[in-house]
């Protein structure tokens, strides 16, 4: 009887506006990887789907999950909780699936402590100017929120040296290919 090998855990972070969601969508098409879906207490936005974009939970339920030790990592961002359910990730890894988490640096660094062999990938914008343009072009948030995201990005960018790999998202498909190459290399 052969032992099923345990999956690898990959974590992707980068400032808001670096295109992480788009990158993950492309990787999901190209690679047999389990995309972990986070829980959040924020409201659903247009075009989002329960269980696909996030699992939307109440603040009380989220805080209960924290107390019960069900969260692998979590953080509060813009007044809402975001976090990764421990059981869903563990089940996928145990089943031999590779798992990709798309989370912010605070959570990524929490994960690295729990899973020292987790592979951390940081997605960088080509420049702060491009990042700001992308945030404005999305048209999702008012300028004061965009400025807060730019401020947050400065701290996030300072965390990049704690990551195993850094990839610049200048051209989407080039960036996706680089990340797929990292997966291949890390899987051996």
Backbone as CSV, one residue per row, in Angstrom:
resi,resn,N_x,N_y,N_z,CA_x,CA_y,CA_z,C_x,C_y,C_z
1,UNK,0.850,-1.204,0.000,0.000,0.000,0.000,0.875,1.240,0.000
2,UNK,0.677,2.122,-0.949,1.544,3.307,-1.022,0.995,4.434,-0.152
3,UNK,1.927,5.098,0.487,1.553,6.257,1.312,1.273,7.425,0.373
4,UNK,0.153,8.084,0.588,-0.159,9.259,-0.212,0.755,10.386,0.264
5,UNK,1.423,11.061,-0.670,2.295,12.138,-0.211,1.454,13.364,0.137
6,UNK,1.889,14.073,1.140,1.193,15.258,1.599,1.405,16.389,0.599
7,UNK,0.385,17.199,0.406,0.485,18.313,-0.523,1.401,19.403,0.003
8,UNK,1.772,20.314,-0.874,2.593,21.474,-0.492,1.692,22.682,-0.268
9,UNK,2.140,23.544,0.619,1.379,24.750,0.932,2.095,25.963,0.353
10,UNK,1.388,26.688,-0.503,1.915,27.906,-1.119,1.095,29.087,-0.620
11,UNK,1.778,30.183,-0.316,1.103,31.374,0.183,1.501,32.549,-0.704
12,UNK,0.493,33.260,-1.215,0.758,34.433,-2.050,0.253,35.687,-1.351
13,UNK,1.105,36.704,-1.317,0.714,37.995,-0.753,1.189,39.103,-1.668
14,UNK,0.715,40.277,-1.379,1.125,41.463,-2.111,0.103,42.537,-1.843
15,UNK,0.487,43.770,-2.037,-0.446,44.860,-1.760,-1.717,44.789,-2.592
16,UNK,-2.769,45.394,-2.087,-4.030,45.525,-2.799,-3.748,46.223,-4.127
17,UNK,-4.259,45.647,-5.223,-4.036,46.265,-6.526,-2.914,45.631,-7.330
18,UNK,-2.233,44.609,-6.759,-1.164,43.956,-7.527,-1.709,42.870,-8.452
19,UNK,-3.009,42.599,-8.367,-3.614,41.626,-9.282,-3.617,40.204,-8.765
20,UNK,-3.552,40.034,-7.441,-3.495,38.682,-6.871,-4.714,37.842,-7.247
21,UNK,-5.897,38.444,-7.202,-7.121,37.714,-7.540,-7.095,37.209,-8.963
22,UNK,-6.655,38.048,-9.886,-6.567,37.684,-11.306,-5.520,36.596,-11.508
23,UNK,-4.379,36.746,-10.830,-3.311,35.737,-10.918,-3.843,34.387,-10.435
24,UNK,-4.525,34.389,-9.289,-5.069,33.134,-8.734,-6.066,32.499,-9.687
25,UNK,-6.895,33.306,-10.320,-7.877,32.786,-11.279,-7.163,32.088,-12.440
26,UNK,-6.075,32.688,-12.936,-5.305,32.094,-14.042,-4.609,30.816,-13.588
27,UNK,-4.045,30.829,-12.379,-3.367,29.642,-11.852,-4.372,28.511,-11.676
28,UNK,-5.572,28.863,-11.222,-6.637,27.871,-11.050,-6.976,27.161,-12.352
29,UNK,-6.881,27.878,-13.468,-7.152,27.277,-14.783,-5.990,26.388,-15.224
30,UNK,-4.769,26.793,-14.857,-3.569,26.152,-15.401,-3.016,25.031,-14.538
31,UNK,-3.375,25.000,-13.280,-2.709,24.074,-12.375,-3.721,23.373,-11.483
32,UNK,-3.412,22.131,-11.152,-4.282,21.354,-10.282,-3.932,21.699,-8.837
33,UNK,-4.397,22.836,-8.399,-4.077,23.295,-7.048,-5.370,23.670,-6.338
34,UNK,-5.422,23.367,-5.060,-6.606,23.707,-4.277,-6.479,25.156,-3.827
35,UNK,-7.409,26.000,-4.287,-7.401,27.405,-3.904,-8.192,27.542,-2.616
36,UNK,-7.507,27.883,-1.558,-8.182,28.028,-0.274,-9.054,29.278,-0.309
37,UNK,-10.284,29.145,0.140,-11.203,30.282,0.188,-11.297,30.761,1.636
38,UNK,-10.994,32.030,1.841,-10.989,32.593,3.192,-12.390,32.900,3.699
39,UNK,-12.497,33.028,5.008,-13.716,33.530,5.639,-13.547,35.034,5.800
40,UNK,-14.640,35.770,5.722,-14.587,37.202,5.993,-15.883,37.672,6.644
41,UNK,-15.774,38.775,7.363,-16.969,39.382,7.947,-17.456,40.554,7.099
42,UNK,-16.742,40.863,6.007,-17.199,41.985,5.184,-18.375,41.576,4.321
43,UNK,-19.109,42.569,3.846,-20.279,42.303,3.007,-19.844,41.827,1.627
44,UNK,-20.698,41.029,1.019,-20.452,40.547,-0.330,-20.569,41.712,-1.308
45,UNK,-19.627,41.758,-2.267,-19.690,42.780,-3.318,-20.339,42.184,-4.558
46,UNK,-20.763,43.054,-5.444,-21.367,42.611,-6.705,-20.411,41.663,-7.425
47,UNK,-20.958,40.577,-7.937,-20.153,39.624,-8.707,-19.449,38.575,-7.866
48,UNK,-19.490,38.723,-6.550,-18.841,37.735,-5.683,-19.795,36.580,-5.387
49,UNK,-19.209,35.423,-5.060,-20.031,34.239,-4.768,-19.623,33.617,-3.448
50,UNK,-20.619,33.242,-2.659,-20.398,32.513,-1.406,-19.646,31.222,-1.696
51,UNK,-18.576,30.978,-0.937,-17.819,29.746,-1.095,-16.839,29.762,-2.250
52,UNK,-16.871,30.840,-3.040,-15.961,30.947,-4.179,-15.029,32.137,-3.967
53,UNK,-15.621,33.305,-3.697,-14.808,34.491,-3.408,-14.373,34.420,-1.946
54,UNK,-15.349,34.258,-1.083,-15.152,34.114,0.365,-16.279,33.267,0.927
55,UNK,-16.102,32.846,2.188,-17.222,32.385,2.999,-17.577,33.592,3.862
56,UNK,-18.788,34.092,3.719,-19.200,35.302,4.442,-19.832,34.897,5.763
57,UNK,-19.252,35.359,6.860,-19.760,34.984,8.185,-19.958,36.243,9.031
58,UNK,-20.762,36.099,10.077,-20.978,37.231,10.976,-19.744,37.421,11.856
59,UNK,-19.616,38.611,12.400,-18.499,38.908,13.296,-18.511,37.969,14.507
60,UNK,-19.700,37.703,15.045,-19.826,36.792,16.194,-19.328,35.391,15.837
61,UNK,-19.743,34.900,14.662,-19.323,33.558,14.235,-17.811,33.506,14.022
62,UNK,-17.263,34.563,13.432,-15.817,34.595,13.172,-15.057,34.578,14.501
63,UNK,-15.513,35.391,15.447,-14.831,35.446,16.745,-14.949,34.124,17.495
64,UNK,-16.064,33.409,17.275,-16.215,32.075,17.879,-15.198,31.111,17.245
65,UNK,-15.020,31.198,15.924,-14.040,30.336,15.241,-12.628,30.610,15.765
66,UNK,-12.326,31.879,16.028,-11.010,32.220,16.596,-10.865,31.556,17.964
67,UNK,-11.869,31.745,18.802,-11.827,31.168,20.161,-11.710,29.651,20.134
68,UNK,-12.394,29.016,19.175,-12.393,27.552,19.079,-11.155,27.003,18.373
69,UNK,-10.239,27.899,17.985,-9.001,27.456,17.343,-9.190,26.926,15.932
70,UNK,-10.251,27.375,15.255,-10.532,26.883,13.904,-9.833,27.691,12.812
71,UNK,-9.196,28.807,13.184,-8.552,29.645,12.173,-7.051,29.373,12.123
72,UNK,-6.568,29.108,10.925,-5.142,28.892,10.704,-4.409,30.220,10.879
73,UNK,-5.017,31.270,10.353,-4.505,32.637,10.497,-5.690,33.560,10.302
74,UNK,-5.574,34.756,10.837,-6.608,35.763,10.594,-6.027,37.137,10.873
75,UNK,-6.680,38.127,10.327,-6.275,39.505,10.565,-7.501,40.386,10.402
76,UNK,-7.420,41.554,10.974,-8.483,42.533,10.804,-7.957,43.581,9.846
77,UNK,-8.751,43.889,8.830,-8.333,44.805,7.771,-9.534,45.655,7.398
78,UNK,-9.376,46.962,7.433,-10.492,47.875,7.120,-11.737,47.575,7.956
79,UNK,-11.534,47.181,9.232,-12.668,46.944,10.129,-13.361,45.603,9.955
80,UNK,-12.816,44.744,9.082,-13.389,43.410,8.890,-12.343,42.341,9.139
81,UNK,-12.812,41.188,9.605,-11.922,40.046,9.760,-11.806,39.290,8.447
82,UNK,-10.598,38.764,8.197,-10.336,37.857,7.094,-9.513,36.725,7.681
83,UNK,-9.773,35.485,7.283,-8.975,34.408,7.840,-9.166,33.096,7.118
84,UNK,-8.258,32.177,7.406,-8.220,30.878,6.746,-8.680,29.786,7.700
85,UNK,-9.636,28.989,7.238,-10.145,27.878,8.033,-9.117,26.741,8.046
86,UNK,-8.695,26.355,9.248,-7.649,25.343,9.430,-8.042,23.990,8.847
87,UNK,-9.272,23.537,9.115,-9.680,22.195,8.698,-9.689,22.014,7.187
88,UNK,-10.192,23.024,6.458,-10.246,22.895,4.999,-8.848,22.752,4.411
89,UNK,-7.894,23.520,4.931,-6.522,23.455,4.422,-5.882,22.116,4.780
90,UNK,-6.024,21.703,6.032,-5.442,20.427,6.484,-5.982,19.244,5.681
91,UNK,-7.299,19.236,5.434,-7.909,18.136,4.671,-7.328,18.052,3.271
92,UNK,-7.168,19.196,2.618,-6.619,19.215,1.255,-5.172,18.727,1.252
93,UNK,-4.357,19.210,2.197,-2.953,18.787,2.269,-2.840,17.285,2.536
94,UNK,-3.664,16.799,3.461,-3.653,15.372,3.800,-4.050,14.516,2.600
95,UNK,-4.940,15.058,1.769,-5.390,14.332,0.572,-4.346,14.392,-0.549
96,UNK,-3.197,15.029,-0.264,-2.126,15.103,-1.251,-2.268,16.246,-2.230
97,UNK,-3.197,17.164,-1.951,-3.382,18.314,-2.850,-2.455,19.452,-2.433
98,UNK,-1.957,20.170,-3.434,-1.214,21.387,-3.143,-2.233,22.484,-2.910
99,UNK,-1.955,23.343,-1.947,-2.904,24.382,-1.546,-2.271,25.746,-1.755
100,UNK,-3.053,26.666,-2.312,-2.604,28.055,-2.461,-3.499,28.954,-1.617
101,UNK,-2.864,29.705,-0.726,-3.572,30.709,0.071,-3.198,32.071,-0.477
102,UNK,-4.187,32.910,-0.679,-3.913,34.289,-1.078,-4.295,35.153,0.112
103,UNK,-3.291,35.570,0.883,-3.550,36.316,2.118,-2.542,37.437,2.281
104,UNK,-2.838,38.352,3.206,-1.923,39.474,3.389,-0.728,39.049,4.258
105,UNK,0.339,39.860,4.263,1.584,39.460,4.927,1.438,39.071,6.400
106,UNK,0.600,39.782,7.121,0.390,39.459,8.535,0.033,37.980,8.685
107,UNK,-0.934,37.519,7.885,-1.375,36.123,7.919,-0.320,35.179,7.371
108,UNK,0.355,35.607,6.305,1.379,34.759,5.684,2.485,34.435,6.683
109,UNK,2.874,35.424,7.467,3.950,35.219,8.436,3.475,34.341,9.591
110,UNK,2.179,34.404,9.924,1.610,33.495,10.934,1.677,32.052,10.407
111,UNK,1.352,31.880,9.120,1.358,30.548,8.496,2.771,29.962,8.511
112,UNK,3.767,30.785,8.188,5.160,30.317,8.106,5.615,29.755,9.462
113,UNK,5.107,30.333,10.548,5.449,29.807,11.882,4.839,28.428,12.091
114,UNK,3.600,28.232,11.629,2.906,26.951,11.800,3.378,25.898,10.801
115,UNK,3.688,26.347,9.578,4.140,25.453,8.507,5.473,25.981,7.984
116,UNK,6.582,25.630,8.654,7.883,26.174,8.230,8.235,25.848,6.780
117,UNK,7.653,24.755,6.232,7.969,24.405,4.844,7.006,25.049,3.839
118,UNK,6.114,25.895,4.312,5.232,26.627,3.387,6.098,27.517,2.490
119,UNK,5.700,27.641,1.229,6.445,28.452,0.269,5.730,29.788,0.124
120,UNK,6.416,30.865,0.491,5.826,32.204,0.462,6.247,32.955,-0.802
121,UNK,5.241,33.443,-1.533,5.474,34.175,-2.786,4.887,35.579,-2.637
122,UNK,5.705,36.585,-2.897,5.259,37.973,-2.773,5.091,38.566,-4.165
123,UNK,3.907,39.105,-4.445,3.635,39.731,-5.744,3.827,41.241,-5.609
124,UNK,4.708,41.755,-6.434,5.037,43.185,-6.394,4.410,43.933,-7.567
125,UNK,4.030,45.183,-7.342,3.623,46.012,-8.477,4.884,46.490,-9.194
126,UNK,4.799,46.849,-10.478,5.977,47.378,-11.174,6.518,48.640,-10.486
127,UNK,5.604,49.432,-9.886,5.992,50.648,-9.161,4.802,51.108,-8.321
128,UNK,5.050,52.023,-7.397,3.958,52.574,-6.585,2.984,53.365,-7.469
129,UNK,3.506,54.012,-8.509,2.639,54.788,-9.419,1.643,53.851,-10.106
130,UNK,2.155,52.732,-10.603,1.291,51.761,-11.286,0.258,51.212,-10.308
131,UNK,0.697,50.940,-9.080,-0.216,50.417,-8.056,-1.373,51.393,-7.836
132,UNK,-1.037,52.667,-7.681,-2.064,53.684,-7.449,-3.016,53.770,-8.647
133,UNK,-2.450,53.754,-9.862,-3.278,53.783,-11.082,-4.247,52.606,-11.104
134,UNK,-3.737,51.410,-10.767,-4.590,50.215,-10.795,-5.735,50.341,-9.789
135,UNK,-5.417,50.838,-8.598,-6.458,50.996,-7.574,-7.519,51.996,-8.022
136,UNK,-7.086,53.067,-8.655,-8.030,54.089,-9.143,-8.849,53.520,-10.307
137,UNK,-8.173,52.803,-11.225,-8.845,52.244,-12.405,-9.892,51.193,-12.052
138,UNK,-9.699,50.511,-10.915,-10.697,49.516,-10.505,-12.042,50.174,-10.254
139,UNK,-11.992,51.439,-9.817,-13.216,52.202,-9.578,-14.082,51.656,-8.459
140,UNK,-13.495,50.890,-7.547,-14.283,50.269,-6.491,-14.378,51.121,-5.235
141,UNK,-13.345,51.937,-4.986,-13.287,52.643,-3.704,-13.063,54.130,-3.884
142,UNK,-13.560,54.910,-2.914,-13.297,56.352,-2.949,-11.813,56.639,-2.681
143,UNK,-11.377,57.836,-3.028,-9.969,58.208,-2.954,-9.374,58.035,-1.548
144,UNK,-10.149,58.319,-0.499,-9.582,58.194,0.853,-9.226,56.741,1.168
145,UNK,-10.046,55.804,0.690,-9.764,54.370,0.886,-8.544,53.978,0.052
146,UNK,-8.473,54.483,-1.168,-7.326,54.186,-2.036,-6.039,54.669,-1.365
147,UNK,-6.076,55.870,-0.794,-4.888,56.396,-0.104,-4.510,55.535,1.097
148,UNK,-5.522,55.004,1.817,-5.246,54.082,2.935,-4.573,52.817,2.415
149,UNK,-5.039,52.321,1.282,-4.449,51.109,0.696,-2.993,51.356,0.274
150,UNK,-2.723,52.555,-0.244,-1.351,52.915,-0.633,-0.453,52.939,0.614
151,UNK,-0.964,53.497,1.695,-0.210,53.523,2.962,0.052,52.104,3.449
152,UNK,-0.975,51.259,3.411,-0.833,49.858,3.830,0.195,49.146,2.945
153,UNK,0.192,49.476,1.647,1.110,48.847,0.692,2.559,49.117,1.079
154,UNK,2.833,50.300,1.616,4.218,50.638,2.001,4.713,49.667,3.067
155,UNK,3.867,49.385,4.079,4.256,48.423,5.113,4.381,47.023,4.509
156,UNK,3.404,46.654,3.669,3.415,45.320,3.063,4.685,45.106,2.238
157,UNK,5.078,46.111,1.478,6.276,45.997,0.643,7.534,45.811,1.495
158,UNK,7.515,46.347,2.711,8.666,46.169,3.619,8.794,44.718,4.082
159,UNK,7.738,43.927,3.934,7.751,42.526,4.390,8.302,41.564,3.332
160,UNK,8.536,42.060,2.115,8.839,41.159,0.994,10.086,40.300,1.196
161,UNK,11.053,40.777,1.971,12.276,39.990,2.157,12.072,38.777,3.059
162,UNK,10.917,38.702,3.705,10.594,37.537,4.541,9.998,36.408,3.706
163,UNK,9.839,36.655,2.410,9.236,35.685,1.491,10.311,34.903,0.752
164,UNK,9.935,33.700,0.305,10.881,32.846,-0.415,11.095,33.319,-1.851
165,UNK,10.044,33.870,-2.449,10.122,34.328,-3.839,9.431,35.673,-3.975
166,UNK,9.942,36.482,-4.918,9.289,37.749,-5.259,9.057,37.750,-6.767
167,UNK,7.834,38.118,-7.154,7.472,38.145,-8.564,6.816,39.490,-8.846
168,UNK,7.263,40.161,-9.904,6.654,41.446,-10.279,5.527,41.192,-11.270
169,UNK,4.335,41.717,-10.975,3.221,41.583,-11.910,3.171,42.816,-12.803
170,UNK,3.984,42.747,-13.850,3.995,43.805,-14.847,3.110,43.335,-15.995
171,UNK,3.394,42.114,-16.459,2.584,41.467,-17.485,1.957,40.226,-16.846
172,UNK,0.630,40.147,-16.849,-0.095,39.089,-16.140,0.396,37.685,-16.490
173,UNK,0.420,37.322,-17.767,0.736,35.936,-18.136,2.194,35.580,-17.836
174,UNK,3.086,36.563,-17.924,4.491,36.329,-17.551,4.564,36.033,-16.059
175,UNK,3.838,36.802,-15.273,3.800,36.637,-13.825,3.239,35.256,-13.461
176,UNK,2.143,34.873,-14.098,1.518,33.569,-13.844,2.503,32.450,-14.175
177,UNK,3.208,32.566,-15.307,4.175,31.539,-15.709,5.283,31.433,-14.661
178,UNK,5.775,32.563,-14.173,6.828,32.549,-13.149,6.354,31.817,-11.896
179,UNK,5.117,32.064,-11.501,4.582,31.419,-10.295,4.393,29.915,-10.534
180,UNK,3.895,29.541,-11.715,3.752,28.113,-12.040,5.120,27.418,-12.039
181,UNK,6.154,28.121,-12.499,7.517,27.577,-12.469,7.986,27.360,-11.028
182,UNK,7.622,28.282,-10.134,7.964,28.139,-8.716,7.294,26.881,-8.155
183,UNK,6.015,26.688,-8.476,5.296,25.494,-8.012,6.047,24.236,-8.447
184,UNK,6.393,24.198,-9.765,7.057,23.031,-10.335,8.386,22.757,-9.617
185,UNK,9.151,23.823,-9.415,10.459,23.694,-8.757,10.315,23.194,-7.329
186,UNK,9.339,23.746,-6.593,9.165,23.382,-5.187,8.604,21.978,-5.004
187,UNK,7.846,21.517,-5.994,7.298,20.162,-5.913,8.365,19.114,-6.191
188,UNK,9.493,19.585,-6.773,10.578,18.656,-7.109,10.261,17.963,-8.385
